[in-house]
Amino acid sequence: MSQKLAQVAPRAARPVPLRLVAGAAASLAAFTCLSAASPVAYAQEPPGRGDRLTVTVRGTGGGADRTYEVRCRPGGGSHPDPAGACAAVERNTRWGADPFAPVPRDAVCTMQYGGPATARVTGTWAGRPVDATYDRTNGCAIARWDRLVPLLPEAPRRVGARGA
């Protein structure tokens, strides 16, 4: 019986065939390339069923205070630059991440004030409901706003400490 165990043991200790390792590596590489692509690839949607956002802006002081409608895929709406607005959101869309997510509560942000501008974005993006608010009350909030320009209007630069 010990000879049989000796014969079985070398088989159990054999390395995995190279073609299995190569196949797994190729699959992982393909998956990584797909998940690392910056904009999410969307299936073609029937007309009128694309992404729709409503943007309400207040306090910009530059004539941009109003409510805009934006449609993407196909593009349109009352926004002054619907193609640019859609591109801004797509540029910030990543698999598994919400492009409209608020700044994390534990984020460390610079204490600078970007002005009184506020915005609210509602609607549907990538098949998910959107209801996000924006302001420019600190460095993180300013950066979050600026990532979505021109969906949100470019606000005048006001740099200074909060309360100053």
Summary of the structure (lengths in Angstrom):
residues: 164
radius of gyration: 24.9
end to end distance: 86.8
largest distance: 90.0
contacts: 399
relative contact order: 0.15
helix: 30%
strand: 21%
